[in-house]
Amino acid sequence: MGAGVAGLAAARALGAAGRDVAVLEAQDRVGGRLLSHPVGDRGLDLGATWFWSNEPRIQALIAELGLGTHAQHLEGDALYQDTRGVQRLQGNPIDGPAGRVTAGMQAVATAMGDTLPAGVVRLGHAVERIEVTKDGIRVYAARLEAAGGESVRVAVDAGAVVLALPPALATHAITFEPALPEALARLAAVTPVWMGAMTKAVIQYARPFWRATGLAGAAISHVGPLREIHDMSGPDGEPAALFGFVPPRRPGAPTPTADAILRQLETLFGPEAADPRDVHVVDWRDYEYTAPPGADGLQNYATYGHPLYRTPTLEGRLHWASTETSTEVPGHIEGALAAGARAAAAVLAG
Ligand SMILES: Cc1cc2nc3c(=O)[nH]c(=O)nc-3n(C[C@H](O)[C@H](O)[C@H](O)COP(=O)(O)OP(=O)(O)OC[C@H]3O[C@@H](n4cnc5c(N)ncnc54)[C@H](O)[C@@H]3O)c2cc1C
């Protein structure tokens, strides 16, 4: 369950091995933390943006799916902002080489979903309960009949279940019968959701005006609200955009306003920065299918890839697969792909 990258990777691997698969997905779209705002046939990323050259799974997948890519824009000078003002640095020590998917990173999940037979991915199915039965495992989900309407309860019987969502969210939203082993339930409840407490702002402009004055569009700020800023433009600067992160703050801190973000960008990049085409401020704490309440208080990253996530439970029928459970680059898309592959292999071996 969960049609993020990890769940889709597990479903593809199980389907390829001849198993019958269903992916129950709570939202009305695939991708989870891959979320892109389309601009023509290109995309601005409100969730994950980059992949890196030392990540073979995501690179191979992008090539297999035939998605166009471009390099992160690096050229120009970066800026540094603190309480004394703004300094222009020589060159750009903030950005490193990384790849981008030109249609937006969500296209990876959409294209993965398109490789599965029709009917495998079931959108709008929020899993609420998982129960071991006499000869298998039963998953109960609430299926929304119409936007804003009633939901009906559906049950799906299976031989095994892959939980491809952040562990802290799984233990918050799903009842298990019998209960999960205590150590596993405790571990899952304190495992941070990668970027689940992050706010990302994406600001689209008519043109990448900062490049004309030799700026890279990159900045580090100790003043805020954005701590770290990067160029998010497409190839040849189209669409033109900057993006920035508001780092996790005091739990429960309010989301910065678009106005406050634009004022900061104006101070950094000049008057044109105050005149955007579009502003998206996405606080991932608000996404009920990414982060449970209080996720901004979870800090113990040493829980990532814990051996308990590789130990099937509930009579060997329950497996974990989100990026947080990966031993390889946990947190990244690469980690989600590795976790999905590992969970599928465990199901096949079971
Ligand atoms: C702002 C931001 C920036 C990031 N930047 C990068 C980056 O540049 N590079 C990188 O590699 N990674 C980045 N990441 C991390 C990357 O997005 C994740 O590693 C990856 O998307 C995780 O995939 P997943 O399948 O493990 O989990 P998710 O994407 O969270 O998928 C879980 C799925 O389960 C579904 N679900 C939840 N609850 C239920 C339920 N009860 N029933 C059914 N379905 C349910 C969700 O809707 C979702 O579709 C970023 C993440 C964020 C938020």
The ligand as a Tripos MOL2 file, in Angstrom:
@<TRIPOS>MOLECULE
LIG
   53    58     1     0     0
SMALL
NO_CHARGES

@<TRIPOS>ATOM
      1 C1         10.2000   18.9880    0.0950 C.3       1 LIG1
      2 C2         10.9080   17.7030   -0.2310 C.ar      1 LIG1
      3 C3         12.0920   17.7090   -0.9530 C.ar      1 LIG1
      4 C4         12.7510   16.5200   -1.2590 C.ar      1 LIG1
      5 N1         13.8680   16.5670   -2.0580 N.ar      1 LIG1
      6 C5         14.4210   15.4060   -2.4840 C.ar      1 LIG1
      7 C6         15.4170   15.4130   -3.4990 C.ar      1 LIG1
      8 O1         15.7770   16.4870   -4.0330 O.2       1 LIG1
      9 N2         15.9590   14.2270   -3.8900 N.ar      1 LIG1
     10 C7         15.5520   13.0280   -3.3330 C.ar      1 LIG1
     11 O2         16.0820   11.9820   -3.7180 O.2       1 LIG1
     12 N3         14.5660   12.9840   -2.4010 N.ar      1 LIG1
     13 C8         13.9910   14.1470   -1.9850 C.ar      1 LIG1
     14 N4         12.9410   14.1110   -1.1040 N.ar      1 LIG1
     15 C9         12.5490   12.8110   -0.5400 C.3       1 LIG1
     16 C10        11.7290   11.9680   -1.5090 C.3       1 LIG1
     17 O3         10.6120   12.6920   -1.9330 O.3       1 LIG1
     18 C11        11.3140   10.6770   -0.7930 C.3       1 LIG1
     19 O4         12.4800    9.9430   -0.4480 O.3       1 LIG1
     20 C12        10.4500    9.7260   -1.6100 C.3       1 LIG1
     21 O5          9.4970   10.3890   -2.3950 O.3       1 LIG1
     22 C13         9.7750    8.7690   -0.6160 C.3       1 LIG1
     23 O6          9.0090    7.8120   -1.3000 O.3       1 LIG1
     24 P1          8.1840    6.7400   -0.4700 P.3       1 LIG1
     25 O7          7.4610    5.9200   -1.4750 O.co2     1 LIG1
     26 O8          9.0840    6.0780    0.4980 O.co2     1 LIG1
     27 O9          7.1550    7.5790    0.4230 O.3       1 LIG1
     28 P2          5.9900    8.5890   -0.0140 P.3       1 LIG1
     29 O10         6.3820    9.3350   -1.2380 O.co2     1 LIG1
     30 O11         5.6720    9.3810    1.2040 O.co2     1 LIG1
     31 O12         4.7830    7.6200   -0.3940 O.3       1 LIG1
     32 C14         3.8710    7.1250    0.5370 C.3       1 LIG1
     33 C15         2.5340    6.9320   -0.1660 C.3       1 LIG1
     34 O13         1.6130    6.3070    0.7350 O.3       1 LIG1
     35 C16         0.3730    6.9590    0.6440 C.3       1 LIG1
     36 N5         -0.3580    6.7600    1.8970 N.ar      1 LIG1
     37 C17        -0.1430    7.3550    3.0980 C.ar      1 LIG1
     38 N6         -1.0200    6.9040    4.0220 N.ar      1 LIG1
     39 C18        -1.7950    5.9860    3.3930 C.ar      1 LIG1
     40 C19        -2.8860    5.1710    3.8030 C.ar      1 LIG1
     41 N7         -3.3510    5.1850    5.0710 N.pl3     1 LIG1
     42 N8         -3.4630    4.3450    2.8970 N.ar      1 LIG1
     43 C20        -3.0090    4.2860    1.6110 C.ar      1 LIG1
     44 N9         -1.9870    5.0590    1.1690 N.ar      1 LIG1
     45 C21        -1.3900    5.8860    2.0380 C.ar      1 LIG1
     46 C22         0.7280    8.4130    0.3870 C.3       1 LIG1
     47 O14        -0.3630    9.1310   -0.1500 O.3       1 LIG1
     48 C23         1.8990    8.2680   -0.5820 C.3       1 LIG1
     49 O15         1.4770    8.2070   -1.9200 O.3       1 LIG1
     50 C24        12.2390   15.2830   -0.8030 C.ar      1 LIG1
     51 C25        11.0340   15.2590   -0.0910 C.ar      1 LIG1
     52 C26        10.3590   16.4450    0.1860 C.ar      1 LIG1
     53 C27         9.0410   16.4020    0.9290 C.3       1 LIG1
@<TRIPOS>BOND
     1     1     2 1
     2     2     3 ar
     3     2    52 ar
     4     3     4 ar
     5     4     5 ar
     6     4    50 ar
     7     5     6 ar
     8     6     7 ar
     9     6    13 1
    10     7     8 2
    11     7     9 ar
    12     9    10 ar
    13    10    11 2
    14    10    12 ar
    15    12    13 ar
    16    13    14 ar
    17    14    15 1
    18    14    50 ar
    19    15    16 1
    20    16    17 1
    21    16    18 1
    22    18    19 1
    23    18    20 1
    24    20    21 1
    25    20    22 1
    26    22    23 1
    27    23    24 1
    28    24    25 2
    29    24    26 1
    30    24    27 1
    31    27    28 1
    32    28    29 2
    33    28    30 1
    34    28    31 1
    35    31    32 1
    36    32    33 1
    37    33    34 1
    38    33    48 1
    39    34    35 1
    40    35    36 1
    41    35    46 1
    42    36    37 ar
    43    36    45 ar
    44    37    38 ar
    45    38    39 ar
    46    39    40 ar
    47    39    45 ar
    48    40    41 1
    49    40    42 ar
    50    42    43 ar
    51    43    44 ar
    52    44    45 ar
    53    46    47 1
    54    46    48 1
    55    48    49 1
    56    50    51 ar
    57    51    52 ar
    58    52    53 1
@<TRIPOS>SUBSTRUCTURE
     1 LIG1         1 GROUP 0 **** ****
